[in-house]
Amino acid sequence: MAKIVITGGAGFIGSHIAESLVTDNEVVVIDNLDGYYSPSLKQRNLDSISAKGDYTFINGDITDLKFVRSVISSDVDYVYHEAAQAGVRISVEDPFKPNDVNVVGTLNVLQSSLDAGVNRVINASSSSVYGKVEYLPFDEKHPTQPVSPYGVSKLAAEHYCRVFNEVYDLSTVSLRYFTVYGPRMRPDLAISIFTDRMLKNEPITIFGNGEQTRDFTYIDDIVKANLNLLKKSNADGCAMNIGGGNRITVNELLTYLRKITGSMSEVIYSDQQKGDAEHTLADTGFAREHIGYVPEIDIENGLKKFVEWYTKSLQHLS
């Protein structure tokens, strides 16, 4: 039985990773339950972990080095670093917050893990590190030119992970997530917003012309990629793409959701937002070679699963 610390474990991705680990491991979840979105939703995520098994929850902030050191101690085997200040558009309004959490917080996690002799740190990164498109699909050799402070902060965190591997011999791997979706996803993300509006027959606002594309990745595939890193990997110090393997336009996303929900919500097109990437598509060949990652859930089936879950959650709230 391994002892595993999950930062940001009350969030969308972190709670799913914790759920998958509590049965066979000693899991410690740390989260500051900040108000970026409703703490009640984070409590719901924690309850979902509890339903699968026992774990320890500690409320604290990764920007506090003393706190992080108190949790990542010498008996910890692995750290899943999922905590972050999310939100591309919010980072444009306030670039300091993502730097504090995503850069300084990551440095605190890495230094504490090094001091504690942790076996490996798995760092949650983002496709936002790529930014400007020179070619598609993105492979790991594609230039990284982030177009938002959020993307810059995630790229800086990746570099710290690489340096801690190269200089201090700490095993680190960064996973570049591509637009993750599924049950318990954040309410401020497009699929959540579109689904909610469609089920309520309310108007939907699209920023831009809807022809921007995204590589959507179902949460179960993200979890599998993370779990594979508990096994031996020859990708220490590397960053790798974790995507769904196909891209669709935002307009196509709406078409899928209309088909699933039967909604005829009005669509309103508005100005594109600063910091938004135009296109994303992951080449996952490196992850396939090094950790055996192969995405299994296609976008249509993933959306059906999400809408089914979301409909049930609305019924529960009513």
C-alpha positions as CSV (number, residue, x, y, z in Angstrom):
1,M,0.0,0.0,0.0
2,A,1.5,3.3,-1.1
3,K,0.9,6.7,0.6
4,I,-0.2,9.2,-1.9
5,V,-0.7,12.9,-1.5
6,I,-3.1,14.7,-4.0
7,T,-2.9,18.4,-4.1
8,G,-6.2,20.0,-5.2
9,G,-7.9,16.8,-4.5
10,A,-11.3,18.4,-3.9
11,G,-11.3,19.6,-7.5
12,F,-12.6,18.0,-10.6
13,I,-9.6,16.0,-11.8
14,G,-8.0,15.5,-8.4
15,S,-11.1,14.0,-6.8
16,H,-11.5,11.5,-9.6
17,I,-7.8,10.5,-9.2
18,A,-8.4,10.1,-5.4
19,E,-11.5,8.0,-6.0
20,S,-9.5,5.6,-8.1
21,L,-6.8,5.2,-5.5
22,V,-8.5,5.1,-2.0
23,T,-9.4,1.4,-2.2
24,D,-5.8,0.2,-2.3
25,N,-3.7,3.1,-1.0
26,E,-3.4,5.5,1.9
27,V,-4.6,8.8,0.3
28,V,-4.1,12.3,1.7
29,V,-6.1,15.1,-0.1
30,I,-5.1,18.7,0.4
31,D,-7.2,21.6,-0.8
32,N,-7.9,25.1,0.3
33,L,-11.5,25.0,-0.9
34,D,-11.2,28.4,-2.4
35,G,-14.1,30.3,-3.8
36,Y,-13.1,30.2,-7.5
37,Y,-16.3,28.1,-7.8
38,S,-18.7,27.0,-5.1
39,P,-17.1,25.2,-2.1
40,S,-20.3,23.1,-1.9
41,L,-19.4,21.5,-5.2
42,K,-15.9,20.7,-3.9
43,Q,-17.6,19.1,-0.8
44,R,-19.7,17.0,-3.2
45,N,-16.4,15.9,-4.8
46,L,-15.0,15.0,-1.4
47,D,-18.2,13.0,-0.6
48,S,-17.7,11.1,-3.8
49,I,-14.2,10.0,-2.6
50,S,-15.6,9.0,0.8
51,A,-18.1,6.8,-0.9
52,K,-15.2,4.7,-2.4
53,G,-13.1,4.5,0.7
54,D,-11.3,6.1,3.7
55,Y,-8.9,9.0,3.1
56,T,-7.5,12.0,5.0
57,F,-8.5,15.5,4.1
58,I,-6.3,18.5,5.1
59,N,-7.4,22.0,4.4
60,G,-4.4,24.2,3.4
61,D,-2.8,26.3,0.8
62,I,0.1,25.1,-1.4
63,T,1.5,28.7,-1.5
64,D,2.4,28.1,2.2
65,L,5.7,26.2,2.2
66,K,5.6,25.3,5.9
67,F,2.1,23.8,5.4
68,V,3.2,21.8,2.3
69,R,6.3,20.5,4.1
70,S,4.1,19.3,7.0
71,V,2.0,17.2,4.7
72,I,4.6,15.9,2.2
73,S,6.7,14.0,4.8
74,S,9.2,11.2,4.6
75,D,6.5,8.5,4.5
76,V,4.9,9.8,1.3
77,D,5.6,7.7,-1.8
78,Y,3.9,9.7,-4.6
79,V,2.5,13.2,-5.1
80,Y,-0.2,14.0,-7.6
81,H,0.0,17.8,-8.0
82,E,-3.4,18.8,-9.3
83,A,-3.8,22.1,-7.4
84,A,-3.9,25.2,-9.6
85,Q,-5.4,28.6,-10.1
86,A,-7.4,27.7,-13.2
87,G,-9.1,30.0,-15.7
88,V,-7.5,31.4,-18.8
89,R,-9.8,34.5,-19.0
90,I,-9.5,35.2,-15.3
91,S,-5.7,35.1,-15.6
92,V,-5.9,37.8,-18.2
93,E,-7.7,40.0,-15.6
94,D,-5.3,39.1,-12.7
95,P,-2.0,37.6,-13.8
96,F,-0.6,37.5,-10.3
97,K,-2.8,34.8,-8.8
98,P,-1.8,32.1,-11.3
99,N,1.8,32.9,-10.8
100,D,1.4,32.6,-7.0
101,V,-0.4,29.3,-7.1
102,N,0.8,27.6,-10.2
103,V,4.5,28.7,-10.1
104,V,5.3,29.3,-6.4
105,G,2.9,26.6,-5.3
106,T,4.5,24.1,-7.6
107,L,8.0,25.0,-6.4
108,N,6.8,24.4,-2.8
109,V,5.5,21.0,-3.8
110,L,8.7,20.1,-5.6
111,Q,11.0,21.2,-2.8
112,S,9.0,19.4,-0.1
113,S,8.9,16.3,-2.2
114,L,12.7,16.4,-2.8
115,D,13.3,16.9,1.0
116,A,10.9,14.0,1.8
117,G,12.4,11.6,-0.7
118,V,9.2,11.1,-2.6
119,N,9.3,8.5,-5.4
120,R,7.7,10.6,-8.1
121,V,5.7,13.9,-8.5
122,I,3.1,13.8,-11.3
123,N,2.4,17.4,-12.3
124,A,-0.9,18.5,-13.9
125,S,-0.1,20.8,-16.8
126,S,-2.2,22.0,-19.7
127,S,-2.4,22.3,-23.5
128,S,-2.4,26.1,-22.8
129,V,1.4,25.9,-22.8
130,Y,1.3,25.7,-26.6
131,G,-0.7,28.8,-27.4
132,K,0.1,29.9,-30.9
133,V,-0.4,27.2,-33.5
134,E,2.5,26.4,-35.9
135,Y,1.2,23.0,-36.9
136,L,-1.4,20.4,-35.7
137,P,-1.5,18.0,-34.0
138,F,0.7,19.4,-31.2
139,D,3.6,17.1,-30.4
140,E,5.9,17.7,-27.5
141,K,8.4,19.4,-29.9
142,H,5.9,22.0,-30.9
143,P,7.1,25.5,-29.8
144,T,5.5,26.7,-26.5
145,Q,4.2,30.2,-26.9
146,P,1.4,30.6,-24.4
147,V,-1.2,33.4,-25.1
148,S,-2.4,33.8,-21.5
149,P,-0.8,34.3,-18.1
150,Y,-2.4,31.0,-17.1
151,G,-0.5,29.2,-19.9
152,V,2.7,31.0,-18.9
153,S,2.3,29.8,-15.3
154,K,1.8,26.2,-16.3
155,L,4.8,26.3,-18.6
156,A,7.0,27.7,-15.8
157,A,5.7,24.9,-13.5
158,E,6.8,22.4,-16.1
159,H,10.2,23.8,-16.3
160,Y,10.6,23.6,-12.5
161,C,9.6,20.0,-12.7
162,R,12.2,19.3,-15.4
163,V,14.9,21.2,-13.5
164,F,14.2,19.3,-10.3
165,N,14.6,16.1,-12.2
166,E,17.8,17.1,-14.0
167,V,19.5,18.9,-11.2
168,Y,18.2,17.2,-8.1
169,D,17.3,13.8,-9.5
170,L,13.7,14.0,-8.3
171,S,11.4,11.9,-10.5
172,T,8.9,14.2,-12.2
173,V,6.5,13.9,-15.1
174,S,4.1,16.6,-16.4
175,L,0.9,15.7,-18.1
176,R,-0.4,18.3,-20.6
177,Y,-4.2,17.9,-20.3
178,F,-6.3,18.8,-23.3
179,T,-9.8,20.2,-22.4
180,V,-10.9,17.7,-19.8
181,Y,-14.6,17.0,-19.3
182,G,-16.9,14.6,-17.6
183,P,-19.0,14.2,-14.4
184,R,-18.2,16.8,-11.7
185,M,-16.4,19.1,-14.1
186,R,-16.2,22.8,-13.2
187,P,-19.4,24.8,-13.8
188,D,-17.5,27.6,-15.6
189,L,-16.4,25.4,-18.5
190,A,-18.1,25.4,-21.9
191,I,-19.6,21.9,-21.8
192,S,-21.1,22.5,-18.3
193,I,-22.5,25.9,-19.4
194,F,-23.9,24.7,-22.7
195,T,-25.5,21.6,-21.1
196,D,-27.1,23.6,-18.3
197,R,-28.5,26.2,-20.7
198,M,-29.8,23.5,-23.1
199,L,-31.6,21.6,-20.4
200,K,-33.2,24.8,-19.2
201,N,-33.9,26.0,-22.8
202,E,-31.9,29.2,-22.2
203,P,-29.8,31.1,-24.7
204,I,-26.2,30.1,-25.3
205,T,-23.4,32.6,-25.9
206,I,-20.5,31.6,-28.1
207,F,-17.3,33.7,-28.0
208,G,-16.0,34.0,-31.6
209,N,-17.6,32.4,-34.6
210,G,-17.7,28.9,-33.1
211,E,-15.1,27.5,-35.6
212,Q,-12.3,27.3,-33.1
213,T,-11.5,23.7,-32.3
214,R,-10.7,21.7,-29.2
215,D,-9.4,18.3,-28.4
216,F,-11.8,17.1,-25.7
217,T,-10.6,14.4,-23.2
218,Y,-12.9,12.4,-21.1
219,I,-12.0,12.3,-17.4
220,D,-11.7,8.5,-17.2
221,D,-8.9,8.7,-19.8
222,I,-7.1,11.4,-17.8
223,V,-7.3,9.2,-14.6
224,K,-5.9,6.2,-16.5
225,A,-2.9,8.2,-17.7
226,N,-2.2,9.3,-14.1
227,L,-2.5,5.8,-12.7
228,N,-0.1,4.5,-15.3
229,L,2.6,6.7,-13.7
230,L,2.5,4.7,-10.5
231,K,4.3,2.1,-12.6
232,K,7.8,2.4,-13.8
233,S,8.2,5.1,-16.5
234,N,11.2,6.1,-18.6
235,A,9.8,9.6,-19.1
236,D,11.3,11.3,-16.0
237,G,11.6,15.1,-16.4
238,C,9.4,15.0,-19.5
239,A,6.1,16.7,-20.3
240,M,3.6,14.7,-22.4
241,N,0.3,15.3,-24.1
242,I,-2.8,13.6,-22.7
243,G,-5.7,14.2,-25.1
244,G,-8.7,12.6,-26.7
245,G,-7.1,12.3,-30.1
246,N,-9.7,14.2,-32.2
247,R,-10.8,17.8,-32.4
248,I,-14.2,19.3,-33.1
249,T,-15.4,22.9,-33.5
250,V,-17.4,24.6,-30.8
251,N,-20.3,24.6,-33.3
252,E,-20.0,20.8,-33.7
253,L,-20.0,20.5,-29.9
254,L,-23.3,22.3,-29.9
255,T,-24.7,20.0,-32.5
256,Y,-23.8,16.9,-30.5
257,L,-25.3,18.4,-27.3
258,R,-28.5,19.4,-29.2
259,K,-28.8,15.8,-30.4
260,I,-28.4,14.4,-26.9
261,T,-30.6,16.9,-25.1
262,G,-33.2,17.6,-27.7
263,S,-32.8,21.3,-27.0
264,M,-33.4,24.2,-29.4
265,S,-31.8,26.9,-27.3
266,E,-31.0,30.1,-29.1
267,V,-27.3,30.6,-29.9
268,I,-25.8,34.1,-29.7
269,Y,-22.3,34.8,-31.1
270,S,-20.1,37.4,-29.3
271,D,-16.6,38.7,-29.5
272,Q,-13.8,36.2,-29.0
273,Q,-12.2,36.5,-25.6
274,K,-8.5,37.5,-25.0
275,G,-6.3,34.6,-24.1
276,D,-8.4,31.9,-25.8
277,A,-6.4,29.5,-28.0
278,E,-7.7,29.2,-31.5
279,H,-7.1,25.4,-32.0
280,T,-5.9,22.4,-30.0
281,L,-5.2,18.8,-31.0
282,A,-2.9,16.4,-29.2
283,D,-0.4,14.0,-30.7
284,T,-0.4,11.4,-27.9
285,G,2.3,9.1,-29.5
286,F,4.9,10.0,-26.8
287,A,2.4,9.1,-24.0
288,R,1.5,5.9,-25.8
289,E,5.1,4.9,-26.1
290,H,6.2,5.8,-22.5
291,I,3.2,5.1,-20.3
292,G,0.8,3.1,-22.6
293,Y,-1.7,5.8,-22.8
294,V,-4.5,5.2,-25.4
295,P,-7.7,7.3,-25.1
296,E,-10.8,5.1,-25.1
297,I,-13.9,7.4,-24.8
298,D,-14.9,9.3,-27.9
299,I,-16.6,12.7,-27.8
300,E,-20.1,11.5,-28.5
301,N,-20.1,8.8,-25.9
302,G,-18.4,11.0,-23.4
303,L,-21.0,13.8,-23.9
304,K,-23.8,11.2,-23.4
305,K,-22.2,10.1,-20.1
306,F,-21.8,13.7,-19.0
307,V,-25.3,14.8,-19.9
308,E,-26.8,11.8,-18.1
309,W,-24.8,12.6,-15.0
310,Y,-25.7,16.3,-15.2
311,T,-29.4,15.6,-15.7
312,K,-29.4,13.4,-12.6
313,S,-27.6,16.1,-10.6
314,L,-30.2,18.7,-11.6
315,Q,-33.0,16.4,-10.5
316,H,-31.2,15.9,-7.2
317,L,-31.0,19.7,-6.6
318,S,-34.6,20.3,-7.5
